[in-house]
């Protein structure tokens, strides 16, 4: 199975276009004001308008009010929602949209139980835990915490970058990788060379595994 790639945290049109041309499957837009990668609706509209066909758009929220999410959905073409806070399964299901539930992994995290609770999610995104951050920390976590089998597709995040994508895929065999800070020149500013290198690495290891 081909490993999909989502690059998250775009703030500039030109970066998203480069990612799409390099073959990324999805781009992530962060609608969380405390994040340095937060985008306003006007920025999001411009980025999405510049994307070619078959590039999915994921909107990331962290414990957002329903009004904010509805406001974004009314103005920006979004394919999938990503909930990165403490949203309950019921809260994730309010919008009649496919959704991903992010999980900040700790030693006692029960991935199987979460897969059952969020059984209709399009995937579980497993990220590194940080007490003061909801993601985008650039830190990895112990991949051995991930069970070998899960009822939902696993999207691996946290500390990924060119140089460890091969290791990540071989160790976890995830459905997808989600990268943000590992392909940046600065927070919210993507590095074209790093994005291309990351995607090339994923394609190479997929060929080896197949």
C-alpha positions as a Markdown table, in Angstrom:
| # | Residue | x | y | z |
|---|---|---|---|---|
| 1 | Unk | 0.0 | 0.0 | 0.0 |
| 2 | Unk | 1.3 | 3.4 | -0.9 |
| 3 | Unk | 2.0 | 5.7 | 2.1 |
| 4 | Unk | 0.0 | 8.9 | 1.8 |
| 5 | Unk | 1.5 | 12.2 | 2.9 |
| 6 | Unk | -0.1 | 15.3 | 4.4 |
| 7 | Unk | 1.9 | 18.4 | 4.9 |
| 8 | Unk | 0.3 | 20.7 | 7.5 |
| 9 | Unk | 0.6 | 24.3 | 8.5 |
| 10 | Unk | 0.6 | 26.2 | 5.2 |
| 11 | Unk | 0.4 | 30.0 | 5.4 |
| 12 | Unk | 1.5 | 30.9 | 1.9 |
| 13 | Unk | 0.0 | 30.1 | -1.5 |
| 14 | Unk | 3.4 | 29.5 | -3.2 |
| 15 | Unk | 4.3 | 26.8 | -0.6 |
| 16 | Unk | 1.1 | 24.9 | -1.1 |
| 17 | Unk | 1.5 | 25.0 | -4.8 |
| 18 | Unk | 5.0 | 23.6 | -4.6 |
| 19 | Unk | 3.8 | 20.8 | -2.3 |
| 20 | Unk | 1.0 | 19.9 | -4.7 |
| 21 | Unk | 3.3 | 19.8 | -7.7 |
| 22 | Unk | 5.7 | 17.6 | -5.7 |
| 23 | Unk | 2.9 | 15.1 | -5.2 |
| 24 | Unk | 1.5 | 15.7 | -1.7 |
| 25 | Unk | -1.8 | 14.0 | -1.1 |
| 26 | Unk | -3.2 | 16.6 | 1.3 |
| 27 | Unk | -2.4 | 20.0 | 2.8 |
| 28 | Unk | -3.4 | 21.1 | 6.3 |
| 29 | Unk | -4.7 | 24.5 | 7.2 |
| 30 | Unk | -4.5 | 25.5 | 10.9 |
| 31 | Unk | -7.5 | 27.4 | 12.3 |
| 32 | Unk | -6.1 | 27.8 | 15.8 |
| 33 | Unk | -5.2 | 31.4 | 16.6 |
| 34 | Unk | -2.5 | 30.6 | 19.2 |
| 35 | Unk | -0.5 | 28.6 | 16.6 |
| 36 | Unk | 2.2 | 30.4 | 14.6 |
| 37 | Unk | 0.7 | 28.5 | 11.6 |
| 38 | Unk | -2.8 | 29.9 | 12.0 |
| 39 | Unk | -4.5 | 31.2 | 8.9 |
| 40 | Unk | -7.3 | 33.6 | 8.4 |
| 41 | Unk | -10.2 | 32.7 | 6.2 |
| 42 | Unk | -8.9 | 35.0 | 3.4 |
| 43 | Unk | -5.5 | 33.3 | 3.5 |
| 44 | Unk | -7.1 | 29.8 | 3.4 |
| 45 | Unk | -9.3 | 30.8 | 0.4 |
| 46 | Unk | -6.3 | 32.0 | -1.6 |
| 47 | Unk | -4.3 | 28.8 | -0.8 |
| 48 | Unk | -7.2 | 26.5 | -1.7 |
| 49 | Unk | -8.0 | 28.4 | -4.9 |
| 50 | Unk | -4.4 | 27.9 | -6.1 |
| 51 | Unk | -4.4 | 24.1 | -5.7 |
| 52 | Unk | -4.7 | 21.7 | -8.6 |
| 53 | Unk | -7.2 | 18.9 | -8.7 |
| 54 | Unk | -6.9 | 15.9 | -6.5 |
| 55 | Unk | -5.1 | 17.7 | -3.6 |
| 56 | Unk | -7.2 | 17.3 | -0.5 |
| 57 | Unk | -7.6 | 20.1 | 2.0 |
| 58 | Unk | -7.7 | 19.4 | 5.8 |
| 59 | Unk | -8.8 | 22.0 | 8.3 |
| 60 | Unk | -7.3 | 21.7 | 11.8 |
| 61 | Unk | -9.2 | 22.9 | 14.9 |
| 62 | Unk | -8.4 | 22.7 | 18.6 |
| 63 | Unk | -11.4 | 22.7 | 20.9 |
| 64 | Unk | -13.1 | 25.3 | 18.6 |
| 65 | Unk | -16.6 | 26.6 | 19.0 |
| 66 | Unk | -19.1 | 25.1 | 16.6 |
| 67 | Unk | -19.7 | 28.6 | 15.2 |
| 68 | Unk | -16.1 | 29.0 | 14.2 |
| 69 | Unk | -16.0 | 25.6 | 12.4 |
| 70 | Unk | -19.3 | 26.3 | 10.6 |
| 71 | Unk | -17.9 | 29.7 | 9.5 |
| 72 | Unk | -14.8 | 28.2 | 8.0 |
| 73 | Unk | -16.8 | 25.4 | 6.2 |
| 74 | Unk | -19.2 | 28.0 | 4.8 |
| 75 | Unk | -16.3 | 30.0 | 3.2 |
| 76 | Unk | -13.5 | 27.5 | 2.4 |
| 77 | Unk | -13.8 | 24.3 | 0.4 |
| 78 | Unk | -12.7 | 21.7 | 3.0 |
| 79 | Unk | -12.5 | 18.0 | 2.4 |
| 80 | Unk | -11.8 | 16.7 | 5.9 |
| 81 | Unk | -11.7 | 18.1 | 9.5 |
| 82 | Unk | -8.9 | 17.4 | 11.9 |
| 83 | Unk | -9.7 | 17.7 | 15.6 |
| 84 | Unk | -6.5 | 18.2 | 17.7 |
| 85 | Unk | -8.0 | 19.0 | 21.1 |
| 86 | Unk | -10.2 | 17.2 | 23.6 |
| 87 | Unk | -13.2 | 16.9 | 21.2 |
| 88 | Unk | -15.6 | 14.1 | 22.0 |
| 89 | Unk | -16.8 | 11.7 | 19.3 |
| 90 | Unk | -20.2 | 13.5 | 19.4 |
| 91 | Unk | -18.5 | 16.9 | 18.8 |
| 92 | Unk | -16.5 | 15.5 | 15.9 |
| 93 | Unk | -19.7 | 14.3 | 14.2 |
| 94 | Unk | -21.6 | 17.6 | 14.2 |
| 95 | Unk | -20.5 | 18.8 | 10.8 |
| 96 | Unk | -21.4 | 16.0 | 8.3 |
| 97 | Unk | -17.8 | 15.9 | 7.2 |
| 98 | Unk | -15.1 | 13.2 | 7.2 |
| 99 | Unk | -12.9 | 13.8 | 10.2 |
| 100 | Unk | -9.5 | 12.8 | 11.7 |
| 101 | Unk | -9.0 | 12.6 | 15.4 |
| 102 | Unk | -5.5 | 13.6 | 16.7 |
| 103 | Unk | -4.1 | 11.8 | 19.7 |
| 104 | Unk | -1.2 | 13.0 | 21.7 |
| 105 | Unk | 0.5 | 9.8 | 22.6 |
| 106 | Unk | 1.6 | 8.9 | 26.2 |
| 107 | Unk | 2.7 | 5.7 | 27.8 |
| 108 | Unk | -0.9 | 4.8 | 28.9 |
| 109 | Unk | -2.7 | 5.8 | 25.7 |
| 110 | Unk | -5.1 | 3.1 | 24.6 |
| 111 | Unk | -5.2 | 3.4 | 20.8 |
| 112 | Unk | -7.6 | 0.5 | 20.5 |
| 113 | Unk | -10.1 | 2.1 | 22.8 |
| 114 | Unk | -9.9 | 5.4 | 21.0 |
| 115 | Unk | -10.4 | 3.6 | 17.7 |
| 116 | Unk | -13.6 | 2.2 | 19.1 |
| 117 | Unk | -14.8 | 5.5 | 20.5 |
| 118 | Unk | -14.1 | 7.4 | 17.2 |
| 119 | Unk | -15.1 | 4.4 | 15.1 |
| 120 | Unk | -16.4 | 6.6 | 12.2 |
| 121 | Unk | -13.3 | 8.7 | 11.9 |
| 122 | Unk | -11.3 | 8.6 | 8.7 |
| 123 | Unk | -8.2 | 8.0 | 10.7 |
| 124 | Unk | -6.4 | 8.4 | 14.0 |
| 125 | Unk | -3.5 | 10.9 | 13.8 |
| 126 | Unk | -0.9 | 9.9 | 16.5 |
| 127 | Unk | 1.4 | 12.8 | 17.6 |
| 128 | Unk | 3.9 | 13.5 | 20.3 |
| 129 | Unk | 2.5 | 14.6 | 23.7 |
| 130 | Unk | 3.6 | 18.0 | 25.0 |
| 131 | Unk | 2.0 | 19.5 | 28.2 |
| 132 | Unk | 1.9 | 23.0 | 26.7 |
| 133 | Unk | 1.3 | 22.4 | 23.0 |
| 134 | Unk | -1.4 | 20.8 | 20.9 |
| 135 | Unk | 1.0 | 19.7 | 18.1 |
| 136 | Unk | 3.6 | 21.0 | 15.7 |
| 137 | Unk | 6.3 | 20.6 | 18.3 |
| 138 | Unk | 8.8 | 18.8 | 16.1 |
| 139 | Unk | 9.2 | 16.0 | 18.6 |
| 140 | Unk | 8.9 | 12.3 | 18.0 |
| 141 | Unk | 7.3 | 9.8 | 20.4 |
| 142 | Unk | 8.0 | 6.1 | 21.1 |
| 143 | Unk | 6.6 | 4.3 | 18.1 |
| 144 | Unk | 6.4 | 1.1 | 20.0 |
| 145 | Unk | 3.3 | 2.5 | 21.7 |
| 146 | Unk | 1.4 | 2.0 | 18.4 |
| 147 | Unk | -0.3 | -1.3 | 18.3 |
| 148 | Unk | 0.5 | -3.5 | 15.3 |
| 149 | Unk | -3.2 | -3.6 | 14.3 |
| 150 | Unk | -5.8 | -0.9 | 14.6 |
| 151 | Unk | -9.4 | -0.7 | 13.3 |
| 152 | Unk | -8.7 | 2.8 | 11.9 |
| 153 | Unk | -6.1 | 4.0 | 9.5 |
| 154 | Unk | -3.0 | 5.3 | 11.4 |
| 155 | Unk | -1.6 | 8.7 | 10.4 |
| 156 | Unk | 1.8 | 9.1 | 12.0 |
| 157 | Unk | 3.0 | 12.6 | 13.0 |
| 158 | Unk | 5.5 | 14.1 | 15.4 |
| 159 | Unk | 9.1 | 14.9 | 14.5 |
| 160 | Unk | 9.0 | 13.7 | 11.0 |
| 161 | Unk | 11.5 | 15.1 | 8.5 |
| 162 | Unk | 13.6 | 14.2 | 5.5 |
| 163 | Unk | 15.9 | 11.5 | 6.9 |
| 164 | Unk | 13.5 | 9.6 | 9.1 |
| 165 | Unk | 10.6 | 8.9 | 6.8 |
| 166 | Unk | 12.0 | 5.6 | 5.8 |
| 167 | Unk | 12.5 | 4.6 | 9.4 |
| 168 | Unk | 9.0 | 5.7 | 10.3 |
| 169 | Unk | 7.3 | 3.7 | 7.5 |
| 170 | Unk | 9.3 | 0.6 | 8.1 |
| 171 | Unk | 8.7 | 0.7 | 11.8 |
| 172 | Unk | 5.0 | 1.6 | 11.8 |
| 173 | Unk | 3.6 | 0.9 | 8.3 |
| 174 | Unk | 1.1 | 3.7 | 8.7 |
| 175 | Unk | -1.6 | 4.7 | 6.3 |
| 176 | Unk | -0.1 | 8.2 | 6.1 |
| 177 | Unk | 2.6 | 10.5 | 7.4 |
| 178 | Unk | 1.8 | 14.0 | 8.6 |
| 179 | Unk | 4.7 | 16.5 | 8.6 |
| 180 | Unk | 4.9 | 20.2 | 9.4 |
| 181 | Unk | 7.9 | 21.6 | 11.2 |
| 182 | Unk | 10.2 | 19.1 | 9.6 |
| 183 | Unk | 9.8 | 20.7 | 6.2 |
| 184 | Unk | 9.9 | 24.3 | 7.2 |
| 185 | Unk | 12.4 | 27.1 | 6.9 |
| 186 | Unk | 10.5 | 28.9 | 9.7 |
| 187 | Unk | 7.2 | 28.3 | 11.5 |
| 188 | Unk | 4.5 | 28.4 | 8.8 |
| 189 | Unk | 7.1 | 29.0 | 6.0 |
| 190 | Unk | 7.7 | 25.8 | 4.1 |
| 191 | Unk | 11.0 | 24.9 | 2.5 |
| 192 | Unk | 10.5 | 23.7 | -1.0 |
| 193 | Unk | 13.7 | 21.5 | -1.0 |
| 194 | Unk | 12.7 | 19.8 | 2.2 |
| 195 | Unk | 9.2 | 19.1 | 1.0 |
| 196 | Unk | 10.4 | 17.5 | -2.2 |
| 197 | Unk | 13.1 | 15.5 | -0.3 |
| 198 | Unk | 10.5 | 14.2 | 2.2 |
| 199 | Unk | 8.1 | 13.1 | -0.6 |
| 200 | Unk | 10.9 | 11.5 | -2.6 |
| 201 | Unk | 12.0 | 9.6 | 0.5 |
| 202 | Unk | 8.4 | 8.3 | 1.1 |
| 203 | Unk | 8.1 | 7.2 | -2.6 |
| 204 | Unk | 11.5 | 5.4 | -2.4 |
| 205 | Unk | 10.7 | 3.4 | 0.7 |
| 206 | Unk | 7.2 | 2.5 | -0.7 |
| 207 | Unk | 8.9 | 1.1 | -3.8 |
| 208 | Unk | 11.3 | -1.0 | -1.6 |
| 209 | Unk | 8.5 | -2.3 | 0.6 |
| 210 | Unk | 6.2 | -3.2 | -2.3 |
